[in-house]
Amino acid sequence: MTFIEFKKLLLDAELTIPKFTALIKVSEKNIQSYKKKEEVPNAIAAVAACFAMMNKEGIDYRSLIEDLDLKKKQKKGAGFSSKKKDKK
């Protein structure tokens, strides 16, 4: 699915990208990166399509997703640490 088709589905679901990412607990930066690739992964496309169809049918998908109590994954890796290592 193209990024443009994905955005149209979000409109059908009455969602913006920030609201979509907050609902499914993924990074907005992650979703925005698909814009450059011009293609959205199948799983994200399927979720957006389901949200659009559920909204059209009058199903409150937001409360269904919130009831799942999804957790946002934290990056784990070297990166920059807020704690400085003691140098001796």
Buried (B, 14 or more C-beta within 10 A) or exposed (E): BEBEEBBBBBEBBEBEBEBBBEBBEBEBEEBEEBBEEEBBBEEBBEBBBBBBBBBEEEEEBBEEBEEEEEEEEEEEEEEEEEEEEEEE
